[in-house]
Amino acid sequence: MFEEIALKPIGKVISSREEIKDDHWGQVEAFIEVDHAQFTEEVFYGLKDFSHVEVIYYFHEVPPKKIITTARHPRNNLHWPKVGIFSQRAKNRPNRIGLTTCELLEVKGLTIKVRGLDAIKGTPILDIKPYMKEFGPRVEISQPEWATELMKDYFK
């Protein structure tokens, strides 16, 4: 058996986007405000020197009964193959954890401004990491055609 873990959010998303939608996140600008009770401004020292951050967050509006632990057609599109939940980036994941690489626009006090974060207003933030190109793929990327089709408007 695996040990259970508990995570405490470090902050939350402040955004004009309040409803979950599958596409058009590319130009969405949002703020991430970290918890003033847990952190001081030192938490962001040096972050402004990076162009991008990786944001790890919790899909708080996905009800437990909607969690998927098997295979399904992405976005319920029967033209795409049935694939396991770990072969897609659906929000209905077992631990409801999301991860997005965002453009860092501003660091101000205990708040950062980002572009391209696919999380709605109020989303709990679990962690923020600077994006370092050395952590990116070091070889050519491959993915199935259905994934390319699915993502064509995601960050438009």
Phi, psi and chi 1 to 4 in degrees:
 res  aa     phi    psi   chi1   chi2   chi3   chi4
   1 MET       -  147.5 -165.3   65.2 -176.3      -
   2 PHE   -92.8  146.5  -64.7  100.7      -      -
   3 GLU   -72.5  135.1  177.1 -177.2  -16.5      -
   4 GLU   -75.4  150.8  -74.8 -164.9   32.5      -
   5 ILE  -126.8  158.0   58.7  172.3      -      -
   6 ALA  -128.1  136.9      -      -      -      -
   7 LEU  -118.9  141.6  -60.9  174.1      -      -
   8 LYS  -109.2  124.6 -179.7  177.7 -178.5 -179.5
   9 PRO   -56.8  145.6  -23.4   33.7      -      -
  10 ILE   -96.4  -13.5   62.5  162.0      -      -
  11 GLY  -178.0 -164.0      -      -      -      -
  12 LYS  -147.8  162.5   67.2  178.7  178.4  179.7
  13 VAL   -87.7  135.1  174.0      -      -      -
  14 ILE  -116.4  114.0  -59.5  168.6      -      -
  15 SER  -149.5  156.1  174.8      -      -      -
  16 SER   -80.3  -15.0   60.1      -      -      -
  17 ARG   -86.4  115.7 -165.6  147.6  171.6 -176.0
  18 GLU  -110.9  -12.0  -62.6 -175.7   19.2      -
  19 GLU  -118.7  149.1   65.3  179.6  -88.1      -
  20 ILE   -76.3  122.8  -60.6  168.1      -      -
  21 LYS  -134.6  153.7  -67.0 -178.8 -174.4  175.0
  22 ASP   -82.2  -22.5  -75.1  -30.4      -      -
  23 ASP  -130.5  175.1  -68.9  -43.2      -      -
  24 HIS    65.6   49.7  -54.8  -70.4      -      -
  25 TRP   -97.7  -11.0  -68.1   97.3      -      -
  26 GLY   -58.9  -37.7      -      -      -      -
  27 GLN  -100.8    2.5  -63.6  -53.0  -51.3      -
  28 VAL   -69.2  123.9  173.2      -      -      -
  29 GLU  -104.1  137.0  -66.4 -177.1   -1.6      -
  30 ALA  -143.2  162.5      -      -      -      -
  31 PHE  -111.4  146.3  -64.8   92.1      -      -
  32 ILE  -117.6  117.9  -62.5  172.5      -      -
  33 GLU  -106.6  122.8 -178.9 -179.9   50.7      -
  34 VAL   -87.2  156.4  -63.5      -      -      -
  35 ASP   -65.6  117.4 -176.8    2.4      -      -
  36 HIS   -63.6  -25.0  -64.9   71.0      -      -
  37 ALA   -75.8  -24.2      -      -      -      -
  38 GLN   -98.9  -26.9  -65.1 -177.5   66.4      -
  39 PHE  -133.5  159.1  -55.4  102.9      -      -
  40 THR  -113.6  175.5   67.7      -      -      -
  41 GLU   -60.2  -19.3  -68.7 -179.5   14.4      -
  42 GLU   -60.8  -22.7  -71.4 -176.2    8.7      -
  43 VAL   -58.9  -26.0   74.7      -      -      -
  44 PHE  -105.4    5.3  -72.8  139.3      -      -
  45 TYR   -55.1  129.0  -78.8   10.8      -      -
  46 GLY    86.4  -12.5      -      -      -      -
  47 LEU   -66.9  -32.5 -169.7   62.0      -      -
  48 LYS   -63.8  -13.8   68.0  179.4  179.2 -179.3
  49 ASP   -79.4   -5.1  -62.9  -31.2      -      -
  50 PHE  -103.1  148.1  -68.7   88.1      -      -
  51 SER   -87.7  -24.6   65.0      -      -      -
  52 HIS  -138.5  154.6  -68.9   76.5      -      -
  53 VAL  -130.5  152.7  -69.1      -      -      -
  54 GLU  -100.2  127.3  -66.2  179.1  -54.8      -
  55 VAL  -113.6  125.3 -179.9      -      -      -
  56 ILE  -108.3  127.3  -57.3  165.6      -      -
  57 TYR  -141.8  172.3   51.7   94.6      -      -
  58 TYR  -113.5  124.4 -177.9   69.1      -      -
  59 PHE   -73.4   78.7  -69.9  116.8      -      -
  60 HIS   -69.0  -19.2   67.4  -64.3      -      -
  61 GLU   -96.6    6.3  -70.4 -161.1    5.3      -
  62 VAL   -89.1  114.2  174.1      -      -      -
  63 PRO   -67.2  143.9   -5.1   12.5      -      -
  64 PRO   -51.2  -35.0  -27.4   35.1      -      -
  65 LYS   -68.6  -14.7   67.0 -178.3 -179.2 -150.4
  66 LYS   -93.4   -2.0  -64.1  -87.6 -172.3  171.9
  67 ILE   -66.6  137.8  -70.0  174.4      -      -
  68 ILE  -110.0  131.4  -62.5  167.5      -      -
  69 THR  -122.8    9.9   58.6      -      -      -
  70 THR  -124.4 -154.4   59.0      -      -      -
  71 ALA   -98.4  155.9      -      -      -      -
  72 ARG  -160.8  168.4   70.5  169.5 -169.3  138.7
  73 HIS   -81.1  124.8  -63.3  -82.0      -      -
  74 PRO   -52.4  133.4  -27.2   36.9      -      -
  75 ARG    53.0   24.3  -65.9 -169.8 -175.1  177.2
  76 ASN    57.1   26.3  -62.1  -47.5      -      -
  77 ASN   -87.1  109.4 -176.0  -25.6      -      -
  78 LEU   -68.2  -11.4  -60.3  179.4      -      -
  79 HIS   -79.6  -15.0  -67.3  101.3      -      -
  80 TRP  -100.3  152.1  -67.2  -26.5      -      -
  81 PRO   -68.2  154.3   24.8  -32.5      -      -
  82 LYS   -76.5  120.2 -168.4  173.5 -175.5 -179.3
  83 VAL  -131.6  154.9  -64.4      -      -      -
  84 GLY   -65.6  156.7      -      -      -      -
  85 ILE   -59.5  -28.9 -167.7   64.7      -      -
  86 PHE   -83.1    1.7  -64.2  138.6      -      -
  87 SER  -106.7   14.6  -61.8      -      -      -
  88 GLN  -148.1  172.4   52.9 -172.1  -71.2      -
  89 ARG  -112.8   31.2  -65.8 -175.8   62.2  115.3
  90 ALA   -60.8  151.2      -      -      -      -
  91 LYS   -75.4  -16.7   61.9 -171.1  167.1  -65.5
  92 ASN   -85.5   37.8  -55.0   55.2      -      -
  93 ARG   -75.4  159.0  -36.4 -174.6   60.4   68.1
  94 PRO   -53.8  -41.3  -30.1   37.4      -      -
  95 ASN  -105.3    6.3  -77.6  -43.5      -      -
  96 ARG    51.5   39.8  -63.9  177.4  -86.5  176.3
  97 ILE  -101.7  131.7  -66.8  175.0      -      -
  98 GLY  -111.7  155.3      -      -      -      -
  99 LEU  -144.5  126.6  166.0   67.4      -      -
 100 THR  -140.6  139.7  -55.2      -      -      -
 101 THR   -92.0  123.7  -58.8      -      -      -
 102 CYS  -122.1  154.2  -51.4      -      -      -
 103 GLU   -76.7  130.9 -177.8 -179.6   -0.1      -
 104 LEU   -89.4  118.2  178.6   62.6      -      -
 105 LEU   -98.3  -33.4  -57.9  174.8      -      -
 106 GLU  -162.1  146.0 -179.2 -179.9   65.7      -
 107 VAL  -124.2  122.4  178.0      -      -      -
 108 LYS  -145.7  110.2 -167.4  173.9 -166.4  177.9
 109 GLY    62.5 -123.9      -      -      -      -
 110 LEU  -102.9   24.9  -72.0  172.3      -      -
 111 THR  -131.6  139.7  -56.5      -      -      -
 112 ILE  -119.9  150.8   62.6  172.2      -      -
 113 LYS  -110.6  131.5 -176.4  177.7 -177.7 -178.7
 114 VAL  -131.0  161.5  -63.7      -      -      -
 115 ARG  -123.8  135.8  179.9 -179.2  -64.7  127.8
 116 GLY    91.7   17.1      -      -      -      -
 117 LEU   -84.3  119.9  175.6   60.9      -      -
 118 ASP   -92.5   58.2   54.8  -15.7      -      -
 119 ALA  -136.3  144.4      -      -      -      -
 120 ILE   -91.0  169.1   60.7  172.8      -      -
 121 LYS   -51.0  131.0  178.7 -179.7  179.1 -179.1
 122 GLY    89.7   -5.5      -      -      -      -
 123 THR   -61.1  128.8  -62.5      -      -      -
 124 PRO   -70.6  132.1  -17.7   30.2      -      -
 125 ILE   -95.9  130.0  -60.2  -61.4      -      -
 126 LEU   -96.1  -32.6  -58.6  174.8      -      -
 127 ASP  -166.6  157.5 -154.3  -12.4      -      -
 128 ILE  -134.1  130.9  -58.9  165.3      -      -
 129 LYS  -131.3  143.2  -64.9 -177.5  177.5 -154.8
 130 PRO   -68.7  142.4   27.1  -34.4      -      -
 131 TYR   -84.3  124.3 -177.4   80.6      -      -
 132 MET  -116.1  126.2  -62.0  178.5 -173.9      -
 133 LYS   -57.7  -25.3   59.5 -174.9  174.2 -176.3
 134 GLU   -67.8  -19.9  -68.7   79.6    7.0      -
 135 PHE   -85.9  -10.2  -81.1  102.3      -      -
 136 GLY   -75.7  172.8      -      -      -      -
 137 PRO   -58.3  139.7  -23.5   33.4      -      -
 138 ARG  -105.8    4.4  -67.9  167.4  -68.3  -72.5
 139 VAL  -135.6  172.9  -64.1      -      -      -
 140 GLU   -62.5  141.7 -172.0  176.3  -22.3      -
 141 ILE   -88.3  141.1  -54.3  -81.3      -      -
 142 SER  -132.2  148.0   65.0      -      -      -
 143 GLN  -157.5  157.6   66.6 -175.5   31.8      -
 144 PRO   -69.9  157.3   19.8  -25.8      -      -
 145 GLU   -59.6  -36.6 -173.8   57.4   38.4      -
 146 TRP   -61.2  -34.7   67.5  -97.4      -      -
 147 ALA   -68.3  -40.7      -      -      -      -
 148 THR   -62.6  -43.0  -58.7      -      -      -
 149 GLU   -64.2  -43.4 -172.5  178.5  -26.8      -
 150 LEU   -60.1  -40.0 -179.0  145.9      -      -
 151 MET   -88.1   -3.2  -67.0  -58.7  -64.5      -
 152 LYS   -56.7  -32.5   73.4  178.3  176.4  161.2
 153 ASP  -112.0    4.5  -69.7  -30.8      -      -
 154 TYR   -61.7  -47.1 -162.9   81.7      -      -
 155 PHE  -107.8   22.3  -75.2  110.6      -      -
 156 LYS   -70.5      - -152.5  170.7 -152.6 -179.8
